């Protein structure tokens, strides 16, 4: 895994998340995730995921710019050739939308997997970037879509306090945004801060690539030309191709293919269309090529998923 970073400051290296914070955060998340699935919290830009079962099959999803904290259980994530696991000792920051494989690897009915997802709003982040780096953000050599590392104990503590505010149902609209700011500030003050700051900086490499990703998502069934995408991003073709692959671990065309195949799998498993119709709907001109690439990606032919 090449995206391993340190979310802890110089004075926090030997501090692990407190057991009490993890237990209390687990209790609070359980209150807002009464059964397996994903839940948006009312009045808050937060999301809670719960699973009481482990999964042998990897599920496909698109990551969103966010901070993910797991106080109980564990999840395995794969991006292209990179893979990692995060749990109560490790946290993850997603900097861009990229197609990932996920699999819950530690969960049970007695101790379900819980994850608190804190979305990162680029505009809100940029406001804090200006405070943390008033003289400009230090140069960041490489930008990534995913950063994983040892959990920041103070950040986990802030997440627990935020959930307590939500439980108490008092001044949520006033207090929760301040705690989210605290969490983002601690992230920006950590060694990975300059890299995370790129999410909120207008015209940064990650922001340009994120815009290109959004365009590909909206037009995945169309024929795309890398030079036109580069022009949209305001970059040279060679620079765009390099930075796109640096962030997503894939070329733009490989990225588009993954989106096509993921959409195709959703359609097939929903029994909405037959294999040939699905192939054409997601942008393939050849049903046989679609079947070959589908089987290579998912390990089963599209006809089996359809059945």
Secondary structure, DSSP 4 states (H G I P E B T S, - for coil): ---EEE-S-TT-TT-PPPHHHHHHHHHHHHHH--SSEEEEPTTSSEEEEEESS--SSPEEEE--SEEEEEEESEEEEEETTEEEEE-SSEEEEE-S--EEEEEEEE--SSS-EEEEEEE--HHHHHHHHHHHTTT-PPP-S---SEEEEEPPHHHHHHHHHHHHHHHHTSSHHHHHHHHHHHHHHHHHTSTTHHHHHTTTSTT-HHHHHHHHHHHHHHTTTS---HHHHHHHHTS-HHHHHHHHHHHHSS-HHHHHHHHHHHHHHHHHHTT-S-HHHHHHHTT-S-HHHHHHHHHHHHSS-HHHHH-
